[in-house]
Amino acid sequence: MSDASDPPRADEPPVPRTRRAAGESRRAVEPQDSGPHLQAHLRAARSELENQVAQAKADFEEANERIKERTGRDLILAILIALAIGVVLLGSLLFVKWAFVVFALAAALLAVFEFGRALRTSGRRVDVVPQLVAATVVVVSAYFVSSWLLWVVLFVALAFVVVWRLVAQMAAHDGRVYSAVIGDVVIAAFLQLYVAFLAALCVVLLSQERGEWWVLAFIIVAVASDTGAYVAGISFGKHPMAPRISPKKTWEGFAGATLAAILAGVLVGLFMLGLPWWLGAVFGIVILGTATAGDLGESMIKRDLGIKDMSSWLPGHGGVLDRLDSILLSAVGALALYYFFTPLVAS
């Protein structure tokens, strides 16, 4: 290979010096010019990407504001908190079964506390500390004692909170009228039955053979029902379902909840519970009914108390009980279906 400075061979025509100099000049300039051109291209691509990201962010925030205006919920925070709760739930159920008892107890105690505080704000007399003690005993006992003994524990817990309220009222000497005292006693028992006992039934289901899968399955169906109702209600909702109880719930949302619950029920039945598809569909329909009833029941309680949410502890969701309303009552349906379906599948 000859160098550019070597003289031309005899069989090659001589290259003019000026043309050689121009070629060398172009080769020297081209590498220098490619740097600025590449940088300009990268800057343009980055600027276009930033514009697209900014536009997507603006569109998402606009959609989020529309949803927030219609539902009063912050979609971004709601999704993040739901994901965090879901991770903790899955970890407790799939890896350390008894850890779900701690999760259920914490949720039940927070729900009892915020419900008791809401009742006290409305003028009711609620003894929060005794309620928390009784709820702890009921929920924890559900995992360790037999089913019939749990009823004994529940009876003792109810007697404890009722007697405490009566003694506290007698010690107060504040002239509270008889009807108000009776109302306080009924509410004291209702707190235990509504929150602690229903949470305990969920723990009872957990304690059964493969119970962790049944707990996870009914929670998935309840969440799918709630999500289906939310999406369909936001997208198509026009006809109120129960305007006096919950004005934002629509029949279109209920249709979305039905489809989501049945689909989720079939899937969890086939792949988690070992049920035929039609039993999975029945599972979805039953959980749909209990979840809807629980949601409407808690909405009725909040309307009676004159509040929108039980608390603001979970941004984008409301309070803990606002997230448990459909779960608590669904524990009853799931436990009943476990006792009913297990012999059918085993046979």
Sequence and secondary structure as in RCSB ss.txt:
>XXXX:A:sequence
MSDASDPPRADEPPVPRTRRAAGESRRAVEPQDSGPHLQAHLRAARSELENQVAQAKADFEEANERIKERTGRDL
ILAILIALAIGVVLLGSLLFVKWAFVVFALAAALLAVFEFGRALRTSGRRVDVVPQLVAATVVVVSAYFVSSWLL
WVVLFVALAFVVVWRLVAQMAAHDGRVYSAVIGDVVIAAFLQLYVAFLAALCVVLLSQERGEWWVLAFIIVAVAS
DTGAYVAGISFGKHPMAPRISPKKTWEGFAGATLAAILAGVLVGLFMLGLPWWLGAVFGIVILGTATAGDLGESM
IKRDLGIKDMSSWLPGHGGVLDRLDSILLSAVGALALYYFFTPLVAS
>XXXX:A:secstr
   TTS   TTS    HHHHHHHHHHHHHHHHHHHHHHHHHHHHHHHHHHHHHHHHHHHHHHHHHHHHHHHS  H
HHHHHHHHHHHHHHHHHHHT TTHHHHHHHHHHHHHHHHHHHHHHHTT    HHHHHHHHHHHHHHHHHS HHHH
HHHHHHHHHHHHHHHHHHHHHH S   HHHHHHHHHHHHHHIIIIIIHHHHHHHHHHSTTHHHHHHHHHHHHHHH
HHHHHHHHHHH  SEEETTTEEEEEHHHHHHHHHHHHHHHHHHIIIII   HHHHHHHHHHHHHHHHHHHHHHHH
HHHHHT S S SSBTTTB HHHHHHHHHHHHHHHHHHHHHHHHHHH 
